[in-house]
Amino acid sequence: MSCIFPVAIFGTLALSSVIEVPFIHRYDAILLILLGVQYFMFRSGLETRDEIKVICIFHIIGLLLEMYKVWMGSWSYPEPGYTKLLGVPLYSGFMYASVASFMCQVWRRLRMDMTGWPGLRASVLLGGAIYLNFFTHHYIPDFRWWLTALVFIVFWKTWILYRVRTTTYRMPLTLAFFIVGFVIWLAENIATFFDAWQYPNQHEAWRLVSFSKISSWFLLVIISVIIVAQLKYVKANRTRDTHTGKITQM
């Protein structure tokens, strides 16, 4: 249930690669379909208003990163479309938003919590440095491995608590980062197979996405978790203060 939106994206990519939509470009059709899916999920109660806000944040973050990477030639969207901005179809932001959708859904469905969270300052500074490195490594050395080492230092005490029915389990947060990053890498191979986008070595024929991309997704997942976790904690504090009649300055 937590993967409904990601599955909808890959299903749309697969079907649109074999079924031609009349009177509209493929990229434009994908955008309209995914907007419809999001509307349905909100109206049906599968996603809350707060979760939609988080998804919108990720859509913007992802779209900005896509525009920069396409401009730098890291990958491309070769098909035409009316809803392309600086060479990037607007639907591409939903692929980042699908990660946020999954995290929000799984947090709520498995009643997740964390222990040993490093706090706002450390997590936000690390997340900001990771996001900035995606842009700056084209001009200065790539610090991803230094940042990866920092991740293990900052989050080495952080565990995820999640509940399946009446049983509570726990997992190191860094292990969860890797698992989700690996799954996204698998999804990326599916997406490029259906021509969602193309890396430079895939123009002639589809090839497996480089294993090095797992490290990129590992780091991107960290940004996602930091944003979702902080927003969840802010909401929990506001709810608690509403019940106690106190006002907390956030």
Secondary structure by P-SEA (a helix, b strand, c coil): ccaaaaaaaaaaaaaaaccccccccaaaaaaaaaaaaaaaaaaaccccaaaaaaaaaaaaaaaaaaaaaaaaccccccccccccccccccaaaaaaaaaaaaaaaaaaaacccccccccaaaaaaaaaaaaaaaccccccccaaaaaaaaaaaacccbbbbbbcccbbbbbcaaaaaaaaaaaaaaaaaaaaaaccccccccccccccccccaaaaaaaaaaaaaaaaaaaaaaaaaaaaaaaacccccc
